[in-house]
Amino acid sequence: MACPICAQATVAAYKPFCSKHCADVDLARWFNGTYTTPMAEQDVWEEAEKPSEQIVTEH
């Protein structure tokens, strides 16, 4: 298996990466937004359109 960052052979201690450096590069890419997960825009709007729960209090 090849490291997804540099394509060298993986090392068991850092699998699927070859080194701590490549593992850290991958983590940094997640933190800075280089990697993202797809999300349907419709899901966001459907959630926003739901009526909020109203709290009924008796006086």
C-alpha distance matrix in Angstrom:
0.0 3.8 6.8 9.0 11.9 11.7 8.6 8.4 6.1 6.1 9.4 10.5 13.6 12.1 9.1 7.6 9.1 9.7 13.4 16.3 17.3 14.3 14.8 18.5 18.1 16.4 19.3 21.9 20.9 21.6 24.8 26.2 25.7 23.1 21.2 23.6 23.8 26.1 29.5 32.4 35.4 37.6 36.4 37.6 41.0 41.5 41.0 43.4 46.0 46.3 49.7 49.5 51.0 54.6 56.0 59.4 61.7 65.2 67.8
3.8 0.0 3.8 6.2 8.6 7.9 4.8 5.4 4.8 5.7 9.5 11.7 14.0 11.8 9.5 7.6 7.6 7.9 11.5 14.5 14.8 11.6 12.9 16.3 15.3 14.1 17.4 19.4 18.4 19.7 22.8 23.8 23.5 20.7 19.2 22.0 22.8 25.1 28.7 31.6 34.4 36.9 35.8 36.8 40.2 41.0 40.5 42.7 45.4 46.0 49.3 49.2 50.8 54.3 55.8 59.4 61.5 65.1 67.7
6.8 3.8 0.0 3.8 5.4 5.7 4.5 5.4 6.0 5.4 8.7 11.1 12.5 9.5 8.0 6.0 4.6 5.6 8.7 11.3 11.2 7.9 9.3 12.5 11.6 10.5 13.8 15.8 15.0 16.5 19.4 20.4 20.4 17.8 16.6 19.6 20.8 23.5 27.0 30.2 32.6 35.4 34.2 34.8 38.3 39.3 38.6 40.5 43.5 44.0 47.3 47.0 48.7 52.1 53.5 57.1 59.2 62.8 65.2
9.0 6.2 3.8 0.0 3.8 6.0 5.7 8.4 9.7 9.1 12.2 14.1 15.1 11.7 10.1 7.4 6.7 8.8 11.2 12.9 12.2 8.4 9.5 12.2 10.5 8.7 12.3 14.0 12.4 13.9 17.1 17.8 17.3 14.5 13.2 16.2 17.4 20.0 23.6 26.7 29.1 31.9 30.9 31.5 34.8 36.0 35.4 37.3 40.2 41.0 44.2 44.1 46.0 49.4 50.9 54.6 56.8 60.4 62.8
11.9 8.6 5.4 3.8 0.0 3.8 6.0 8.3 10.7 10.4 13.0 15.5 15.7 12.2 11.7 9.6 7.3 8.6 9.9 11.3 9.7 6.0 8.2 10.1 7.7 7.2 11.0 11.9 10.7 13.0 15.7 15.9 16.1 13.2 12.9 16.4 18.4 21.1 24.6 27.8 29.8 32.9 32.0 32.1 35.5 37.0 36.3 37.8 40.9 41.8 45.0 44.7 46.7 50.0 51.5 55.2 57.3 60.9 63.2
11.7 7.9 5.7 6.0 3.8 0.0 3.8 5.6 8.9 9.9 12.6 15.7 16.3 13.2 13.0 11.2 8.5 8.1 9.9 12.1 10.3 7.4 10.5 12.4 10.2 10.6 14.3 14.9 14.0 16.6 19.0 19.1 19.5 16.5 16.5 20.0 22.0 24.6 28.2 31.3 33.3 36.4 35.6 35.8 39.1 40.6 40.0 41.5 44.6 45.6 48.8 48.5 50.5 53.8 55.3 59.0 61.0 64.7 66.9
8.6 4.8 4.5 5.7 6.0 3.8 0.0 3.8 6.6 8.4 11.8 14.8 16.3 13.6 12.4 10.4 8.7 8.4 11.3 14.2 13.1 10.1 12.5 15.1 13.3 13.0 16.6 17.8 16.7 18.8 21.6 21.9 21.9 18.8 18.2 21.4 22.9 25.2 28.9 31.8 34.2 37.1 36.3 36.9 40.2 41.4 41.0 42.8 45.6 46.5 49.8 49.7 51.7 55.0 56.6 60.3 62.4 66.1 68.5
8.4 5.4 5.4 8.4 8.3 5.6 3.8 0.0 3.8 6.4 9.3 12.7 14.3 12.2 11.5 10.4 8.3 6.4 9.5 12.9 12.4 10.1 12.7 15.4 14.4 14.5 17.8 19.2 18.8 20.9 23.4 24.0 24.4 21.5 21.0 24.3 25.7 28.3 31.9 35.0 37.4 40.2 39.2 39.8 43.2 44.3 43.7 45.5 48.5 49.2 52.4 52.1 53.9 57.2 58.6 62.3 64.3 67.9 70.3
6.1 4.8 6.0 9.7 10.7 8.9 6.6 3.8 0.0 3.8 6.7 9.8 12.1 10.8 9.6 9.1 7.9 6.0 9.6 13.2 13.8 11.7 13.3 16.6 16.3 15.9 18.9 20.9 20.6 22.2 24.8 25.9 26.2 23.6 22.6 25.6 26.6 29.3 32.8 35.9 38.5 41.1 39.9 40.6 44.1 45.0 44.2 46.3 49.2 49.7 52.9 52.5 54.0 57.5 58.7 62.3 64.3 67.9 70.3
6.1 5.7 5.4 9.1 10.4 9.9 8.4 6.4 3.8 0.0 3.8 6.5 8.7 7.2 5.9 5.9 5.1 4.1 7.6 10.8 12.2 10.2 10.8 14.3 14.7 14.0 16.5 19.0 19.0 20.1 22.6 24.2 24.6 22.4 21.0 23.8 24.7 27.6 30.9 34.2 36.8 39.4 37.8 38.5 42.1 42.8 41.9 44.1 47.0 47.2 50.4 49.8 51.2 54.6 55.7 59.3 61.2 64.7 67.2
9.4 9.5 8.7 12.2 13.0 12.6 11.8 9.3 6.7 3.8 0.0 3.8 5.5 5.5 5.7 7.4 6.5 4.9 6.8 9.7 12.0 11.0 11.0 14.3 15.6 15.3 17.0 19.7 20.4 21.2 23.4 25.3 26.1 24.3 23.0 25.8 26.6 29.8 32.9 36.3 38.9 41.4 39.6 40.1 43.8 44.4 43.2 45.4 48.4 48.4 51.4 50.6 51.8 55.1 56.0 59.5 61.2 64.7 67.1
10.5 11.7 11.1 14.1 15.5 15.7 14.8 12.7 9.8 6.5 3.8 0.0 3.8 5.5 5.0 7.7 8.3 8.1 9.4 11.2 14.2 13.3 12.3 15.7 17.5 16.6 17.7 20.8 21.7 21.9 24.0 26.4 27.0 25.6 23.8 26.2 26.6 29.8 32.7 36.1 38.8 41.0 39.0 39.7 43.4 43.7 42.3 44.7 47.7 47.4 50.3 49.4 50.4 53.7 54.4 57.9 59.5 62.9 65.4
13.6 14.0 12.5 15.1 15.7 16.3 16.3 14.3 12.1 8.7 5.5 3.8 0.0 3.8 5.9 8.8 8.6 8.4 8.1 8.8 12.3 12.2 10.6 13.5 16.0 15.4 16.0 19.0 20.4 20.5 22.1 24.7 25.7 24.7 23.2 25.6 26.3 29.8 32.5 36.0 38.5 40.8 38.6 39.0 42.7 43.2 41.5 43.7 46.9 46.6 49.3 48.1 49.0 52.2 52.8 56.2 57.7 61.1 63.4
12.1 11.8 9.5 11.7 12.2 13.2 13.6 12.2 10.8 7.2 5.5 5.5 3.8 0.0 3.8 6.1 5.2 6.1 5.8 6.4 9.5 8.7 7.0 10.3 12.4 11.7 12.5 15.5 16.7 17.0 18.8 21.2 22.1 21.0 19.6 22.1 23.1 26.5 29.3 32.9 35.3 37.8 35.7 36.0 39.7 40.4 38.8 40.9 44.1 44.0 46.8 45.8 46.9 50.1 50.9 54.4 56.1 59.5 61.8
9.1 9.5 8.0 10.1 11.7 13.0 12.4 11.5 9.6 5.9 5.7 5.0 5.9 3.8 0.0 3.0 4.7 6.7 8.3 9.6 12.1 10.2 8.6 12.3 13.7 12.1 13.5 16.8 17.1 17.2 19.6 21.9 22.2 20.8 18.9 21.2 21.7 24.9 27.8 31.2 33.9 36.2 34.2 34.9 38.6 39.0 37.8 40.1 43.0 42.9 45.9 45.2 46.3 49.7 50.6 54.1 55.9 59.4 61.9
7.6 7.6 6.0 7.4 9.6 11.2 10.4 10.4 9.1 5.9 7.4 7.7 8.8 6.1 3.0 0.0 3.8 6.9 9.1 10.6 12.3 9.5 8.3 12.1 12.7 10.7 12.6 15.8 15.5 15.7 18.5 20.5 20.5 18.7 16.7 19.0 19.5 22.6 25.7 29.0 31.7 34.1 32.3 33.1 36.7 37.3 36.2 38.5 41.4 41.5 44.6 44.1 45.4 48.8 49.9 53.5 55.5 59.0 61.5
9.1 7.6 4.6 6.7 7.3 8.5 8.7 8.3 7.9 5.1 6.5 8.3 8.6 5.2 4.7 3.8 0.0 3.8 5.7 7.6 8.7 6.1 5.9 9.6 10.0 9.0 11.3 13.9 14.1 15.1 17.5 19.2 19.7 17.8 16.5 19.4 20.6 23.8 27.0 30.4 32.8 35.5 33.9 34.3 37.9 38.8 37.6 39.6 42.7 43.0 46.1 45.4 46.9 50.2 51.3 54.9 56.8 60.4 62.7
9.7 7.9 5.6 8.8 8.6 8.1 8.4 6.4 6.0 4.1 4.9 8.1 8.4 6.1 6.7 6.9 3.8 0.0 3.8 7.3 8.2 6.6 7.9 11.0 11.5 11.6 13.9 16.0 16.5 18.0 20.1 21.6 22.5 20.4 19.6 22.7 24.1 27.3 30.6 34.0 36.3 39.1 37.5 37.8 41.4 42.4 41.3 43.2 46.3 46.7 49.7 49.0 50.5 53.7 54.8 58.4 60.2 63.8 66.0
13.4 11.5 8.7 11.2 9.9 9.9 11.3 9.5 9.6 7.6 6.8 9.4 8.1 5.8 8.3 9.1 5.7 3.8 0.0 3.8 5.3 5.4 6.4 8.7 10.0 11.0 12.6 14.4 15.7 17.3 18.7 20.3 21.8 20.1 19.7 22.9 24.7 28.1 31.1 34.7 36.7 39.6 37.9 37.9 41.6 42.7 41.3 43.0 46.3 46.6 49.4 48.4 49.9 53.0 53.9 57.5 59.1 62.7 64.8
16.3 14.5 11.3 12.9 11.3 12.1 14.2 12.9 13.2 10.8 9.7 11.2 8.8 6.4 9.6 10.6 7.6 7.3 3.8 0.0 3.8 5.5 5.0 6.0 8.5 9.8 10.4 12.1 14.2 15.4 16.3 18.2 20.0 19.0 18.7 21.8 23.7 27.3 30.1 33.7 35.5 38.4 36.6 36.3 39.9 41.1 39.5 41.0 44.4 44.7 47.3 46.1 47.5 50.5 51.2 54.9 56.3 59.9 61.9
17.3 14.8 11.2 12.2 9.7 10.3 13.1 12.4 13.8 12.2 12.0 14.2 12.3 9.5 12.1 12.3 8.7 8.2 5.3 3.8 0.0 3.8 5.4 5.1 6.2 8.7 9.8 10.4 12.4 14.5 15.2 16.3 18.4 17.1 17.5 20.9 23.2 26.7 29.6 33.2 34.8 37.9 36.3 35.8 39.4 40.9 39.4 40.7 44.1 44.7 47.4 46.3 47.9 50.9 51.8 55.5 57.0 60.6 62.5
14.3 11.6 7.9 8.4 6.0 7.4 10.1 10.1 11.7 10.2 11.0 13.3 12.2 8.7 10.2 9.5 6.1 6.6 5.4 5.5 3.8 0.0 3.8 5.3 4.9 6.2 8.6 9.8 10.6 12.7 14.3 15.4 16.8 14.9 14.9 18.3 20.5 23.8 26.9 30.4 32.2 35.3 33.9 33.7 37.2 38.7 37.4 38.9 42.2 42.8 45.7 44.9 46.6 49.7 50.9 54.6 56.3 59.9 62.0
14.8 12.9 9.3 9.5 8.2 10.5 12.5 12.7 13.3 10.8 11.0 12.3 10.6 7.0 8.6 8.3 5.9 7.9 6.4 5.0 5.4 3.8 0.0 3.8 5.5 5.2 6.3 8.7 10.0 11.0 12.5 14.5 15.8 14.6 13.9 16.9 18.8 22.3 25.2 28.8 30.7 33.6 31.9 31.6 35.3 36.5 35.0 36.6 39.9 40.3 43.1 42.2 43.7 46.8 47.8 51.5 53.2 56.8 58.9
18.5 16.3 12.5 12.2 10.1 12.4 15.1 15.4 16.6 14.3 14.3 15.7 13.5 10.3 12.3 12.1 9.6 11.0 8.7 6.0 5.1 5.3 3.8 0.0 3.8 5.3 5.0 6.1 8.6 9.9 10.4 12.1 14.2 13.5 13.7 16.7 19.1 22.7 25.3 29.0 30.4 33.5 31.8 31.1 34.7 36.2 34.5 35.8 39.3 39.8 42.4 41.2 42.9 45.8 46.7 50.5 52.0 55.6 57.5
18.1 15.3 11.6 10.5 7.7 10.2 13.3 14.4 16.3 14.7 15.6 17.5 16.0 12.4 13.7 12.7 10.0 11.5 10.0 8.5 6.2 4.9 5.5 3.8 0.0 3.8 5.5 5.1 6.3 8.9 9.9 10.6 12.4 10.9 11.6 15.1 17.8 21.1 24.0 27.5 28.9 32.2 30.8 30.2 33.7 35.4 34.1 35.2 38.6 39.4 42.2 41.3 43.3 46.3 47.5 51.2 52.9 56.6 58.5
16.4 14.1 10.5 8.7 7.2 10.6 13.0 14.5 15.9 14.0 15.3 16.6 15.4 11.7 12.1 10.7 9.0 11.6 11.0 9.8 8.7 6.2 5.2 5.3 3.8 0.0 3.8 5.5 5.1 6.6 8.9 10.2 10.9 9.4 8.9 12.2 14.5 17.9 20.9 24.5 26.1 29.3 27.8 27.5 31.0 32.5 31.2 32.6 36.0 36.7 39.6 38.9 40.7 43.9 45.2 48.9 50.8 54.4 56.5
19.3 17.4 13.8 12.3 11.0 14.3 16.6 17.8 18.9 16.5 17.0 17.7 16.0 12.5 13.5 12.6 11.3 13.9 12.6 10.4 9.8 8.6 6.3 5.0 5.5 3.8 0.0 3.8 5.4 5.2 6.3 8.8 10.1 10.0 9.5 12.1 14.3 18.0 20.5 24.2 25.6 28.6 26.8 26.2 29.8 31.2 29.6 30.9 34.3 34.9 37.5 36.5 38.3 41.3 42.4 46.1 47.8 51.4 53.5
21.9 19.4 15.8 14.0 11.9 14.9 17.8 19.2 20.9 19.0 19.7 20.8 19.0 15.5 16.8 15.8 13.9 16.0 14.4 12.1 10.4 9.8 8.7 6.1 5.1 5.5 3.8 0.0 3.8 5.4 4.9 6.1 8.5 8.5 9.5 12.3 15.3 18.7 21.0 24.6 25.5 28.8 27.4 26.3 29.7 31.6 30.0 30.8 34.4 35.2 37.8 36.8 38.8 41.6 42.8 46.6 48.2 51.9 53.7
20.9 18.4 15.0 12.4 10.7 14.0 16.7 18.8 20.6 19.0 20.4 21.7 20.4 16.7 17.1 15.5 14.1 16.5 15.7 14.2 12.4 10.6 10.0 8.6 6.3 5.1 5.4 3.8 0.0 3.8 5.5 5.4 6.2 5.0 6.0 9.3 12.5 15.6 18.3 21.8 22.8 26.2 25.1 24.2 27.6 29.5 28.3 29.2 32.6 33.7 36.5 35.9 38.1 41.1 42.5 46.3 48.2 51.9 53.9
21.6 19.7 16.5 13.9 13.0 16.6 18.8 20.9 22.2 20.1 21.2 21.9 20.5 17.0 17.2 15.7 15.1 18.0 17.3 15.4 14.5 12.7 11.0 9.9 8.9 6.6 5.2 5.4 3.8 0.0 3.8 5.6 5.3 6.0 5.2 7.3 10.0 13.5 15.8 19.4 20.6 23.7 22.2 21.4 24.9 26.6 25.2 26.3 29.7 30.5 33.3 32.6 34.6 37.7 39.1 42.9 44.8 48.5 50.5
24.8 22.8 19.4 17.1 15.7 19.0 21.6 23.4 24.8 22.6 23.4 24.0 22.1 18.8 19.6 18.5 17.5 20.1 18.7 16.3 15.2 14.3 12.5 10.4 9.9 8.9 6.3 4.9 5.5 3.8 0.0 3.8 5.6 7.7 8.3 9.7 12.5 15.8 17.5 21.1 21.7 24.9 23.2 21.8 25.3 27.2 25.4 26.1 29.7 30.5 33.0 31.9 34.0 36.8 38.0 41.8 43.5 47.2 49.0
26.2 23.8 20.4 17.8 15.9 19.1 21.9 24.0 25.9 24.2 25.3 26.4 24.7 21.2 21.9 20.5 19.2 21.6 20.3 18.2 16.3 15.4 14.5 12.1 10.6 10.2 8.8 6.1 5.4 5.6 3.8 0.0 3.8 5.8 8.0 9.7 13.1 15.9 17.7 21.0 21.2 24.6 23.6 21.9 25.1 27.4 26.0 26.3 29.9 31.1 33.7 32.8 35.2 37.9 39.3 43.1 44.9 48.6 50.3
25.7 23.5 20.4 17.3 16.1 19.5 21.9 24.4 26.2 24.6 26.1 27.0 25.7 22.1 22.2 20.5 19.7 22.5 21.8 20.0 18.4 16.8 15.8 14.2 12.4 10.9 10.1 8.5 6.2 5.3 5.6 3.8 0.0 3.8 5.3 6.2 9.7 12.2 14.1 17.3 17.7 21.2 20.3 18.9 22.1 24.4 23.2 23.7 27.1 28.6 31.3 30.8 33.3 36.2 37.9 41.7 43.7 47.5 49.3
23.1 20.7 17.8 14.5 13.2 16.5 18.8 21.5 23.6 22.4 24.3 25.6 24.7 21.0 20.8 18.7 17.8 20.4 20.1 19.0 17.1 14.9 14.6 13.5 10.9 9.4 10.0 8.5 5.0 6.0 7.7 5.8 3.8 0.0 3.8 6.5 10.2 12.5 15.2 18.3 19.0 22.6 22.0 21.1 24.2 26.4 25.7 26.4 29.6 31.2 34.1 33.9 36.4 39.4 41.3 45.0 47.1 50.9 52.9
21.2 19.2 16.6 13.2 12.9 16.5 18.2 21.0 22.6 21.0 23.0 23.8 23.2 19.6 18.9 16.7 16.5 19.6 19.7 18.7 17.5 14.9 13.9 13.7 11.6 8.9 9.5 9.5 6.0 5.2 8.3 8.0 5.3 3.8 0.0 3.8 7.0 9.8 12.8 16.1 17.5 20.8 19.9 19.5 22.9 24.7 24.0 25.2 28.3 29.5 32.6 32.5 34.8 38.0 39.9 43.6 45.8 49.6 51.8
23.6 22.0 19.6 16.2 16.4 20.0 21.4 24.3 25.6 23.8 25.8 26.2 25.6 22.1 21.2 19.0 19.4 22.7 22.9 21.8 20.9 18.3 16.9 16.7 15.1 12.2 12.1 12.3 9.3 7.3 9.7 9.7 6.2 6.5 3.8 0.0 3.7 6.4 9.1 12.5 13.9 17.2 16.2 15.8 19.2 20.9 20.3 21.6 24.6 25.8 29.0 29.0 31.4 34.7 36.7 40.3 42.7 46.5 48.7
23.8 22.8 20.8 17.4 18.4 22.0 22.9 25.7 26.6 24.7 26.6 26.6 26.3 23.1 21.7 19.5 20.6 24.1 24.7 23.7 23.2 20.5 18.8 19.1 17.8 14.5 14.3 15.3 12.5 10.0 12.5 13.1 9.7 10.2 7.0 3.7 0.0 3.8 6.5 10.1 12.2 15.0 13.6 14.0 17.5 18.6 18.1 20.0 22.8 23.7 27.1 27.3 29.5 32.9 35.0 38.6 41.2 44.9 47.3
26.1 25.1 23.5 20.0 21.1 24.6 25.2 28.3 29.3 27.6 29.8 29.8 29.8 26.5 24.9 22.6 23.8 27.3 28.1 27.3 26.7 23.8 22.3 22.7 21.1 17.9 18.0 18.7 15.6 13.5 15.8 15.9 12.2 12.5 9.8 6.4 3.8 0.0 3.8 6.7 9.3 11.9 11.2 12.1 15.2 16.3 16.5 18.4 20.8 22.0 25.6 26.3 28.8 32.2 34.6 38.0 40.9 44.5 47.1
29.5 28.7 27.0 23.6 24.6 28.2 28.9 31.9 32.8 30.9 32.9 32.7 32.5 29.3 27.8 25.7 27.0 30.6 31.1 30.1 29.6 26.9 25.2 25.3 24.0 20.9 20.5 21.0 18.3 15.8 17.5 17.7 14.1 15.2 12.8 9.1 6.5 3.8 0.0 3.7 6.2 8.5 7.5 8.5 11.5 12.6 12.8 14.8 17.0 18.3 21.8 22.7 25.2 28.7 31.2 34.6 37.5 41.1 43.7
32.4 31.6 30.2 26.7 27.8 31.3 31.8 35.0 35.9 34.2 36.3 36.1 36.0 32.9 31.2 29.0 30.4 34.0 34.7 33.7 33.2 30.4 28.8 29.0 27.5 24.5 24.2 24.6 21.8 19.4 21.1 21.0 17.3 18.3 16.1 12.5 10.1 6.7 3.7 0.0 3.8 5.3 5.6 7.4 9.5 10.4 11.7 13.5 15.1 16.7 20.4 21.8 24.5 27.9 30.8 34.0 37.1 40.6 43.2
35.4 34.4 32.6 29.1 29.8 33.3 34.2 37.4 38.5 36.8 38.9 38.8 38.5 35.3 33.9 31.7 32.8 36.3 36.7 35.5 34.8 32.2 30.7 30.4 28.9 26.1 25.6 25.5 22.8 20.6 21.7 21.2 17.7 19.0 17.5 13.9 12.2 9.3 6.2 3.8 0.0 3.8 5.4 5.5 6.8 8.9 10.4 11.2 12.8 15.1 18.6 20.1 23.2 26.3 29.3 32.5 35.6 39.1 41.5
37.6 36.9 35.4 31.9 32.9 36.4 37.1 40.2 41.1 39.4 41.4 41.0 40.8 37.8 36.2 34.1 35.5 39.1 39.6 38.4 37.9 35.3 33.6 33.5 32.2 29.3 28.6 28.8 26.2 23.7 24.9 24.6 21.2 22.6 20.8 17.2 15.0 11.9 8.5 5.3 3.8 0.0 3.8 5.4 5.2 6.1 8.6 10.0 10.6 12.7 16.3 18.3 21.3 24.4 27.6 30.6 33.9 37.3 39.9
36.4 35.8 34.2 30.9 32.0 35.6 36.3 39.2 39.9 37.8 39.6 39.0 38.6 35.7 34.2 32.3 33.9 37.5 37.9 36.6 36.3 33.9 31.9 31.8 30.8 27.8 26.8 27.4 25.1 22.2 23.2 23.6 20.3 22.0 19.9 16.2 13.6 11.2 7.5 5.6 5.4 3.8 0.0 3.8 5.5 5.2 6.3 8.7 10.1 11.2 14.9 16.4 19.1 22.4 25.4 28.5 31.7 35.1 37.8
37.6 36.8 34.8 31.5 32.1 35.8 36.9 39.8 40.6 38.5 40.1 39.7 39.0 36.0 34.9 33.1 34.3 37.8 37.9 36.3 35.8 33.7 31.6 31.1 30.2 27.5 26.2 26.3 24.2 21.4 21.8 21.9 18.9 21.1 19.5 15.8 14.0 12.1 8.5 7.4 5.5 5.4 3.8 0.0 3.8 5.5 5.3 6.4 8.8 10.5 13.9 14.9 17.9 21.1 24.0 27.2 30.2 33.8 36.2
41.0 40.2 38.3 34.8 35.5 39.1 40.2 43.2 44.1 42.1 43.8 43.4 42.7 39.7 38.6 36.7 37.9 41.4 41.6 39.9 39.4 37.2 35.3 34.7 33.7 31.0 29.8 29.7 27.6 24.9 25.3 25.1 22.1 24.2 22.9 19.2 17.5 15.2 11.5 9.5 6.8 5.2 5.5 3.8 0.0 3.8 5.4 5.0 6.1 8.9 12.1 13.9 17.2 20.0 23.3 26.3 29.5 32.9 35.3
41.5 41.0 39.3 36.0 37.0 40.6 41.4 44.3 45.0 42.8 44.4 43.7 43.2 40.4 39.0 37.3 38.8 42.4 42.7 41.1 40.9 38.7 36.5 36.2 35.4 32.5 31.2 31.6 29.5 26.6 27.2 27.4 24.4 26.4 24.7 20.9 18.6 16.3 12.6 10.4 8.9 6.1 5.2 5.5 3.8 0.0 3.8 5.5 5.2 6.6 10.3 12.5 15.4 18.5 21.7 24.6 27.9 31.3 33.9
41.0 40.5 38.6 35.4 36.3 40.0 41.0 43.7 44.2 41.9 43.2 42.3 41.5 38.8 37.8 36.2 37.6 41.3 41.3 39.5 39.4 37.4 35.0 34.5 34.1 31.2 29.6 30.0 28.3 25.2 25.4 26.0 23.2 25.7 24.0 20.3 18.1 16.5 12.8 11.7 10.4 8.6 6.3 5.3 5.4 3.8 0.0 3.8 5.5 5.6 9.0 10.1 12.9 16.2 19.2 22.3 25.5 29.0 31.6
43.4 42.7 40.5 37.3 37.8 41.5 42.8 45.5 46.3 44.1 45.4 44.7 43.7 40.9 40.1 38.5 39.6 43.2 43.0 41.0 40.7 38.9 36.6 35.8 35.2 32.6 30.9 30.8 29.2 26.3 26.1 26.3 23.7 26.4 25.2 21.6 20.0 18.4 14.8 13.5 11.2 10.0 8.7 6.4 5.0 5.5 3.8 0.0 3.8 5.6 8.1 9.2 12.6 15.3 18.5 21.6 24.6 28.1 30.4
46.0 45.4 43.5 40.2 40.9 44.6 45.6 48.5 49.2 47.0 48.4 47.7 46.9 44.1 43.0 41.4 42.7 46.3 46.3 44.4 44.1 42.2 39.9 39.3 38.6 36.0 34.3 34.4 32.6 29.7 29.7 29.9 27.1 29.6 28.3 24.6 22.8 20.8 17.0 15.1 12.8 10.6 10.1 8.8 6.1 5.2 5.5 3.8 0.0 3.8 6.3 8.8 12.2 14.6 18.1 20.8 24.1 27.4 29.8
46.3 46.0 44.0 41.0 41.8 45.6 46.5 49.2 49.7 47.2 48.4 47.4 46.6 44.0 42.9 41.5 43.0 46.7 46.6 44.7 44.7 42.8 40.3 39.8 39.4 36.7 34.9 35.2 33.7 30.5 30.5 31.1 28.6 31.2 29.5 25.8 23.7 22.0 18.3 16.7 15.1 12.7 11.2 10.5 8.9 6.6 5.6 5.6 3.8 0.0 3.8 6.3 9.1 12.0 15.4 18.0 21.5 24.7 27.4
49.7 49.3 47.3 44.2 45.0 48.8 49.8 52.4 52.9 50.4 51.4 50.3 49.3 46.8 45.9 44.6 46.1 49.7 49.4 47.3 47.4 45.7 43.1 42.4 42.2 39.6 37.5 37.8 36.5 33.3 33.0 33.7 31.3 34.1 32.6 29.0 27.1 25.6 21.8 20.4 18.6 16.3 14.9 13.9 12.1 10.3 9.0 8.1 6.3 3.8 0.0 3.7 6.4 8.6 12.3 14.7 18.1 21.3 23.9
49.5 49.2 47.0 44.1 44.7 48.5 49.7 52.1 52.5 49.8 50.6 49.4 48.1 45.8 45.2 44.1 45.4 49.0 48.4 46.1 46.3 44.9 42.2 41.2 41.3 38.9 36.5 36.8 35.9 32.6 31.9 32.8 30.8 33.9 32.5 29.0 27.3 26.3 22.7 21.8 20.1 18.3 16.4 14.9 13.9 12.5 10.1 9.2 8.8 6.3 3.7 0.0 3.7 6.2 9.4 12.4 15.6 19.0 21.5
51.0 50.8 48.7 46.0 46.7 50.5 51.7 53.9 54.0 51.2 51.8 50.4 49.0 46.9 46.3 45.4 46.9 50.5 49.9 47.5 47.9 46.6 43.7 42.9 43.3 40.7 38.3 38.8 38.1 34.6 34.0 35.2 33.3 36.4 34.8 31.4 29.5 28.8 25.2 24.5 23.2 21.3 19.1 17.9 17.2 15.4 12.9 12.6 12.2 9.1 6.4 3.7 0.0 3.8 6.4 9.4 12.7 16.1 18.9
54.6 54.3 52.1 49.4 50.0 53.8 55.0 57.2 57.5 54.6 55.1 53.7 52.2 50.1 49.7 48.8 50.2 53.7 53.0 50.5 50.9 49.7 46.8 45.8 46.3 43.9 41.3 41.6 41.1 37.7 36.8 37.9 36.2 39.4 38.0 34.7 32.9 32.2 28.7 27.9 26.3 24.4 22.4 21.1 20.0 18.5 16.2 15.3 14.6 12.0 8.6 6.2 3.8 0.0 3.8 6.3 9.5 12.9 15.5
56.0 55.8 53.5 50.9 51.5 55.3 56.6 58.6 58.7 55.7 56.0 54.4 52.8 50.9 50.6 49.9 51.3 54.8 53.9 51.2 51.8 50.9 47.8 46.7 47.5 45.2 42.4 42.8 42.5 39.1 38.0 39.3 37.9 41.3 39.9 36.7 35.0 34.6 31.2 30.8 29.3 27.6 25.4 24.0 23.3 21.7 19.2 18.5 18.1 15.4 12.3 9.4 6.4 3.8 0.0 3.8 6.3 9.9 12.6
59.4 59.4 57.1 54.6 55.2 59.0 60.3 62.3 62.3 59.3 59.5 57.9 56.2 54.4 54.1 53.5 54.9 58.4 57.5 54.9 55.5 54.6 51.5 50.5 51.2 48.9 46.1 46.6 46.3 42.9 41.8 43.1 41.7 45.0 43.6 40.3 38.6 38.0 34.6 34.0 32.5 30.6 28.5 27.2 26.3 24.6 22.3 21.6 20.8 18.0 14.7 12.4 9.4 6.3 3.8 0.0 3.8 6.7 9.8
61.7 61.5 59.2 56.8 57.3 61.0 62.4 64.3 64.3 61.2 61.2 59.5 57.7 56.1 55.9 55.5 56.8 60.2 59.1 56.3 57.0 56.3 53.2 52.0 52.9 50.8 47.8 48.2 48.2 44.8 43.5 44.9 43.7 47.1 45.8 42.7 41.2 40.9 37.5 37.1 35.6 33.9 31.7 30.2 29.5 27.9 25.5 24.6 24.1 21.5 18.1 15.6 12.7 9.5 6.3 3.8 0.0 3.8 6.5
65.2 65.1 62.8 60.4 60.9 64.7 66.1 67.9 67.9 64.7 64.7 62.9 61.1 59.5 59.4 59.0 60.4 63.8 62.7 59.9 60.6 59.9 56.8 55.6 56.6 54.4 51.4 51.9 51.9 48.5 47.2 48.6 47.5 50.9 49.6 46.5 44.9 44.5 41.1 40.6 39.1 37.3 35.1 33.8 32.9 31.3 29.0 28.1 27.4 24.7 21.3 19.0 16.1 12.9 9.9 6.7 3.8 0.0 3.8
67.8 67.7 65.2 62.8 63.2 66.9 68.5 70.3 70.3 67.2 67.1 65.4 63.4 61.8 61.9 61.5 62.7 66.0 64.8 61.9 62.5 62.0 58.9 57.5 58.5 56.5 53.5 53.7 53.9 50.5 49.0 50.3 49.3 52.9 51.8 48.7 47.3 47.1 43.7 43.2 41.5 39.9 37.8 36.2 35.3 33.9 31.6 30.4 29.8 27.4 23.9 21.5 18.9 15.5 12.6 9.8 6.5 3.8 0.0
